[in-house]
Amino acid sequence: MKAIEFKLDEKRDFMRCPRCKGQGKIFDPIKIGQKARDFRKNQGIKLSLLGQEMHLSKGYLSDLELGRRGWGMGFLFRYLSAINRLIPPPPKILKKKKENGL
């Protein structure tokens, strides 16, 4: 399976903070959620399996991915770490040993 990176773009994935009237930036929950969902699906991980790994309901995770809840940096790290733990390792390729003609 091809490795897919999860990158954040400061111009597209963040928005002005509504609490401080635009002085700071926060994650845009809809854009981050869409990116997170695409990342999870590309890895072939079901929402219910991710929920079990993170000890969260799939409804809560679905709300996050749909942008109904906000993302924090710590939670995003936890989400991506859980996905990383669920990705199966690549198969080991055993090399055939050459036999010496001695």
Contacts in CASP RR format, 6 or more apart in sequence:
PFRMAT RR
TARGET T0000
AUTHOR 0000-0000-0000
METHOD contacts of the structure
MODEL  1
MKAIEFKLDEKRDFMRCPRCKGQGKIFDPIKIGQKARDFRKNQGIKLSLL
GQEMHLSKGYLSDLELGRRGWGMGFLFRYLSAINRLIPPPPKILKKKKEN
GL
1 43 0 8 1.000
1 87 0 8 1.000
1 90 0 8 1.000
4 39 0 8 1.000
4 42 0 8 1.000
4 43 0 8 1.000
6 35 0 8 1.000
6 36 0 8 1.000
6 39 0 8 1.000
6 80 0 8 1.000
8 14 0 8 1.000
8 32 0 8 1.000
8 35 0 8 1.000
10 25 0 8 1.000
12 28 0 8 1.000
12 31 0 8 1.000
13 27 0 8 1.000
13 28 0 8 1.000
13 31 0 8 1.000
13 32 0 8 1.000
13 35 0 8 1.000
14 25 0 8 1.000
14 26 0 8 1.000
14 27 0 8 1.000
14 28 0 8 1.000
15 25 0 8 1.000
15 26 0 8 1.000
15 27 0 8 1.000
15 28 0 8 1.000
16 22 0 8 1.000
16 24 0 8 1.000
16 25 0 8 1.000
16 26 0 8 1.000
17 23 0 8 1.000
17 24 0 8 1.000
17 25 0 8 1.000
17 26 0 8 1.000
27 70 0 8 1.000
27 71 0 8 1.000
27 72 0 8 1.000
27 73 0 8 1.000
27 76 0 8 1.000
29 64 0 8 1.000
29 67 0 8 1.000
29 68 0 8 1.000
29 69 0 8 1.000
29 70 0 8 1.000
29 71 0 8 1.000
30 66 0 8 1.000
30 67 0 8 1.000
32 67 0 8 1.000
32 71 0 8 1.000
32 76 0 8 1.000
33 64 0 8 1.000
33 65 0 8 1.000
33 66 0 8 1.000
33 67 0 8 1.000
33 71 0 8 1.000
34 65 0 8 1.000
34 67 0 8 1.000
36 64 0 8 1.000
36 65 0 8 1.000
36 71 0 8 1.000
36 76 0 8 1.000
36 79 0 8 1.000
36 80 0 8 1.000
37 65 0 8 1.000
37 66 0 8 1.000
39 80 0 8 1.000
39 83 0 8 1.000
40 47 0 8 1.000
40 50 0 8 1.000
40 65 0 8 1.000
40 83 0 8 1.000
43 83 0 8 1.000
43 86 0 8 1.000
43 87 0 8 1.000
45 83 0 8 1.000
45 86 0 8 1.000
45 87 0 8 1.000
47 58 0 8 1.000
47 59 0 8 1.000
47 61 0 8 1.000
47 62 0 8 1.000
47 65 0 8 1.000
48 58 0 8 1.000
49 86 0 8 1.000
50 58 0 8 1.000
50 61 0 8 1.000
50 79 0 8 1.000
50 82 0 8 1.000
50 83 0 8 1.000
50 86 0 8 1.000
51 57 0 8 1.000
51 58 0 8 1.000
51 61 0 8 1.000
51 82 0 8 1.000
53 82 0 8 1.000
53 85 0 8 1.000
53 86 0 8 1.000
54 61 0 8 1.000
54 78 0 8 1.000
54 79 0 8 1.000
54 82 0 8 1.000
60 69 0 8 1.000
63 69 0 8 1.000
64 70 0 8 1.000
64 71 0 8 1.000
64 75 0 8 1.000
64 79 0 8 1.000
END
